[in-house]
Amino acid sequence: MKNLSRGLFFLVALLALTSNAFAWERLTATTFAKLPDGFIQPEGITADYFGNLYVTSFAPNGSNTNGQIAVLSHSGRLLRVLNVTNASPALLGIAFNPKTHDLLVADLGLQQVLKVNPFTGASSVFTTIPGGGAAGPNGLAFDRHGNVYISDSFQGIIWRTGPNGGAASAWVTSPLLATTGIPPFGANGLDFNKHETALFVANTGDDSIVRIPVDSGVPGAPAVLVYGINGADGLIVDKDDNIWVAANQSDEIVVIDPTGRPLAKLGDFDGVRNDGSPRGLLFPASLVRSFGFIFITNLSLDLRAVGGPQTLNSQPSANVKVYTIARLPAVIPPQH
């Protein structure tokens, strides 16, 4: 019995050491800004050269008839709210083309991508996504030549256009980019690695990250890099080729290396304040790196409100009255 007890002690000690070796230092997601009254469901986010943030509103059931973009200073002060012309209320991905400096916005409701004036909200159609109502333009990415890549969440396609828009062509089509899961969005956030030898795509409903190899701009066969990121939504790749993913169903940011090895889990949901604003992360949808921080949109979406099922963050989201942008340091803490 003494030897058995000693063996159990060493086993427990070994498990404790192993657990400590892989414990996450999650860091706390703080509230960077509260959005103004009437601006609901912040979804896409990007930053300009000066660190100003541009945030889209995904409000198909909202009172506004046009899509909206909130513009915030790098200190979190509201600069303006743009009412985007020629747009539906259901705006998703937003990004500046690093080559042309055009501000592009994915309009899910009208199956198009718009070029938007960042000061007035005036817009023109940059490209229309084929497929009619079956199309689901969502995320935006760019290569070094300024070509634009658009994820189609419903048709399982990555579309491609030139820097100045025009007709979109199907660059990659794959069942791995579609989904029958929950939330019902397939291909979502996407970004190239540093040398543009791979495009990484989040599949929200499949909880996966898909890797598309690229050789001189020509795509290879997509393959799943990793499963298990619960509601993989927005995605960015850092200068070390680590992949940062907004996990909208587990209210966290997951960081993995290019092989799919987990490096960090950051942030968490900490409840809803008395004023109806979420603490931490609640249905985080998109993220952008700027001036040493990661800024995240708290979509705070109750899927039941758009015809979906109840999920763990449905009831907290139903209590949200004030929508927020959260912030985390753009660092990967050491595991301990």
Summary of the structure (lengths in Angstrom):
residues: 336
radius of gyration: 20.2
end to end distance: 33.5
largest distance: 79.3
contacts: 1215
relative contact order: 0.14
helix: 10%
strand: 45%
